[in-house]
Amino acid sequence: MLLRAGMSRSPVEKLLVYRKAVAAADAIVDLTDRPAFAVDQELRRQLRSSSGRIQSHLQEGAGQGSDRHYAHYVSIARGSSKEVKGHLRRALGCRLITEDEYRVHWSRFDEIAAMLSGLKKFLDAQDDGGNAG
């Protein structure tokens, strides 16, 4: 479950998806610290930026005044998780990461995207009887 039972507005840091996003972004920093990424500084920057935006958008969304607005930021965070996957594919194609590393990180961000979809559904259902889009 994404939120603890009975808590629609728990601190964002307590959300499992938030903790996973932080850990995944930290893993991307470790990955891109390797010398191989020196040949493509732009890809390094894009990977770090998109992975870090997930937690940022969750924080920003949690500070919004309604579940509808929160859900909007959750959708943006989900987009960032999908963006990371695109950059990972590029890193694989450029031989900056191995196939195994690609699979591990791809799966991690795929799981985060799925969890964010679930969080958005939950928020949409909380917002005025689930009429949010």
Secondary structure, DSSP 8 states (H G I E B T S, - for coil): --S-TT-SS--GGG-HHHHHHHHHHHHHHHHHTSGGGGG-HHHHHHHHHHHHHHHHHHHHHHTSSSHHHHHHHHHHHHHHHHHHHHHHHHHHHTTSS-HHHHHHHHHHHHHHHHHHHHHHHHHHHHSTTTT--
